[in-house]
């Protein structure tokens, strides 16, 4: 069963305080998964050009692969993410760009999306991950539960 969770702040807060690193910490046994960033827009404090990084990811055929340790390092060097689509699954073949978002949600065990720096939309069939998210953050809304 796939759950769609929305994590947001109170209405008076304009930029989400929940970071990618915060979300990643909720994943049990993360090294068992393969990871790809399919879309990225943000600001960081590394010497490498953020524009080159964004261009590499956003114009890649099927995203850019990362292991979990590198995702954590990356997440700790980002000042702000405006938009990200990060997919995770035990099967690397499922981590591709899909024609429709619903296909991505149905095929990938974890889809993490930050929308306009304002809320996280997470689709997952991993019950432990969704339970950890609900326990870890105050404003988590379970929007839908689909068969999957």
N, C-alpha and C positions, 0 to 999 in steps of 0.2 A: 504494500500500500504506500502510495506517495503522499507526503504531506507538503503543503505549501504554507510556509511561515513568513510573516512580515514582522520585522524588528524595526521599531521607530522610536523617536524621542517624543516628549510632550510637544504640544502645538507651539509653545513659545520658543522652542529650540530650533534654530534654522539648519544647523549642521549636526549630523549624527555623530555621537561620541563613541559608539560601538565600532571598533576597528576590525580590519581583516584579521589581525593577530588575535583579537578577542574571539572571533568566530572560529578560527582554526584551532584554538585551545579546546573547543567543545567536541572535536572529532576524536573518537576512540580508535586506537590502532591506525593512525594516519599513514604509516609507512607501508601498509598493505595496499594502498591506493595509488593509482597513476593520476597525474594532475596536468591540466592545461589551462592557460589563460587564453580566452578567445577574444576578449576586448579589454582595453585599459585606457583610462584617462586619469591623470593624477599629477601630483607634485611630490618630489622627493629630495633627499639631501645627499645624493651620490654625485660623483664627478661625471659619470656618463650622462649624455644628453637624454632627458626624459622624452623629448620629441622623437629621437631615434628609437628608443625603447617602445613607445606607443606605436610608431610606424611599423616596427618589426612585428609586433603582436597583431595589430588591427588589420594589417595587409597580408598576414600569413594565410596559407591555404586552409589549415585546420588548427590554428592556435599554436602556442609555444608551450612545450613540455617543461615541467619542473618536478623535482622531487620535493618531498614535504619539508625537509630541512632548508632548502633554498627558498621555498615559499615563506617560511618563517623569517629568514634573513631579509628577504625582500619586504615583507610586511612591516618589519621593524625599521626599515629605512625610508618608508613612505611618510611624508608629512600629511598628505591628504589625498584620498581617492575620490574622484568625482563619479566615475563609472568603472565597473569591472564585471566581467563574466568569467567565473572560474568554475571548471567542471572537474569532477573526480569520480573515478570508477575503478574497479579491479581489472577491467578489460580495456586496454589502451585503444582498441578498435572502436569503442563507443565514444571516444573523446574527439569528436569532429564537429564541424559546423553543420547544423541541420537547417533545412528549408524553413521549418516552422519551430517556434520555441517549444510547443507542446511535444514534439518529437524528442527534443533534447531532454525535457523533464521526464518523459517516459523511459528513455534509454539510459540516462546517466544516473548513478546512485545519488550523486550530490551536484546540485547546481546552485552556486552562490552568486547573486547579482546585487551590486550596490547601484541604486538608481538616484542620479542627480544629487549625490552626497546626503540624501535625505532619508532613505530607508533601505534596509536589506530585504530582499526577496529570496528566500531559500526554499528550493524544492528538493526533497530527499525521500528516499525509500528506506533510509537507515534510521530505524526507530530510536536507537541509543543516541544518535546525533541530535535528532529532533527533541528528544527528552532533555538532553543536556542544554540545548538552546533555551528551552522553556524554563528550566531551572536557573539558568545563568543570567537572564536578562529580564527586566521588569515589563517592558512593553512588547511582548510577543503575542501575535495574533495568529491562530491557526485558521487560515482562510478556507482551504479546501482539503479534502482527503479523497484522492482518486484511487481507483483500482489500478494496480501496476505491478 
